């Protein structure tokens, strides 16, 4: 089913709204020190967005309340790329700290 979002009325009390336009699962593997699986959803802002109307949010499948990488951009691909880069930086830092 396709929804015509232009027909939906977002009131002034609804400060932000977004729709999921894609999703993927990504595994980051840093050997025995760190391995994490993310469910990443890519959203398009329907209200409240500026020039970066797309954002991607990763949820750790084993620790949903843990670190959640996020990235926003003018395209869905760039938003996903930024989200994955955020996750990589976070986990590389943890690996480095574990080695110290």
Buried (B, 14 or more C-beta within 10 A) or exposed (E): EEEEEEEEEEEEEEEEBBEEEBEEEBEBEBEEEBEBBBBBBBBBBBEEBEEBBBBBBBBBEEEEEEBBBBBBBEEBEBBBBBBBEBBBEBBEEBEEEEEE
